[in-house]
Amino acid sequence: MWSILQPVIREGETFTWDRDTSEQAARTKWMKEAPGQTFVAVRHDTGEILGTGEFHANQAGGGGHVANAGYMVGANNSGQGIARALCAYSLSEAKAAGFRSMQYNAVVESNVRAVWLWQSMGFKILATVPEAFNHPEIGYVGLHVMYRKL
């Protein structure tokens, strides 16, 4: 999965991770325990990993019924429906695991393809935190908080 995670993390345009995150730190952060899950999209004929996703409880205790998720797709696989498939899988599996809703805490507003995709999957923008993300190319942009029931 590092071949998918590393370029996304180093690019620094869509995730709020430190751009110098090590492989071990990324693995620790990305791998989730039940009722959460980490999963991959694989090309059936070659076994190539096309993308990866994860979901987990957004909060502990009284907020543990709300899931949070993240997805990363290989640059060569962009625009092929992989992020949509990863999202659909996480919505179904999170519901099966007992979560009642899903919330994205930090969707970079300049990532318009992702914002459009999540909205097409039923997510609503609840709020935008102005200038909460320092994009390496365009500077400070907002982070959307997005939500949908499962």
N, C-alpha and C positions, 0 to 999 in steps of 0.2 A: 504493500500500500504506500510505502514511502515514495515510490515513483509518481504517485498521484498527489500526495500531501506536500512534498517538498516544493514543487514549483508554485503551488497556490500560496503556501506560506511565504516563500521568498518574494513573490510578486507583491504581496502586501496590499492588494486592492480590494479584497472581499472579506477577509477574516481579521478579527481584532487580536490576532496572535502576534507575538514578537517575531519579526522577520528572520531572526537568527535562531529560532527554536530548533533544538537538536532532534535527531531522529528518535532517540529514546524518550525525550520529553513529549514529543508529538504522539508517540505510541501510547504513552501513559495517559495523555489527555484525551485521545481519540477513542481508545478502547473502553467500552462501557460494560457494566455488570447488570444482570437482571434486576429489575424488570426492563432496564434499558437494553440496547443491542447495538452492535457495530456490524455492518454488512457491506458487501461489495457487489457491483455489477460486473459481470464477466462475459466476454465474447465467447460464445459456446464453441465455435470451431477451433479457436486457438488458446483459450484459457487466459487471454490477456485481461487484466483488470482495467476497466473503463472508467470507473468511478467508485466512490465509497460514501457511505453515510453512517450516521449514528443518531440514536435518540436516547433520552434519559429524562429523569424527573427534573423539571425546571427549578424547583425548590424542594426543600425537605419538609417534613411535618405536615402542617395544614395546607401547604402548597404542592404536596407530592402527587396530586392527581392531574397536574398539568405537565405535559411533556414539552421538551425542547429538542430541537434537532439541528443537524448540520450536514452538509453535503459538499463533496469536492469531486469534480470531474476533470479528467485529463484534458489538456489543451487541445490535443488532436481529436478529441471526441465531442467537442462542443457542438451544440446545435443538432444533436442526434436523438434527443428525447431521453437522455440518460438521467439528467437531473429530475425530470418529471417522473420517471420510473422510480428513482430513489425516494422521492417525496411520497409518491403513492404507496410504496411499500411501507415507509415509516408510518404513514397515517393509519394504514390497516393494522400493522403490527402493534403500534402504540395503543390503539383501541382494544385489540385483543389482549394486551397486557394490563388493561384496566384503567388506562388514562382516559380522562373525559374531554380533554382539549389539548391543543398544541399551540405553543407560543414561540415566536422567534424574537429574541431580545435585541438583535443587532444586525439588521439587514442594511447594508451600506446603500444609501439612497442613490448614489451614482451607478450602482449595479442595476441598471434599469431592466435588463433581461431577466434577472432573478426576481425583481419586484413584480414585473408583469407575470412571470410564471407562478409565483406564489399566489398572487391575486387570482389567477385563472384556476388555481387549485382550491379556492375558497377562503383564502386568508384575507383579512382586512387590516389596513394600517390603523392602529389605535392611536399612535403618537409618533412624532419624529423629534428626537433629541438633536437640536441644532448643533452643528460643528463638533459632534461627538467622535468623529473619526477623521484622522489625519491621513488622507489619501496621498500616496507617494508622488503622484503626478499632478493632481488638481488641488491639493490642499484640503482644508477643513470642509467636510460635508456632514450631513445629518445621518443618524442611524434610526431606522424605522423599528418600532415594536409592532409585530404582526401577530394575528391570533385567528384561530378557527376552532369550532367545536368538532369533536370526533363523532 
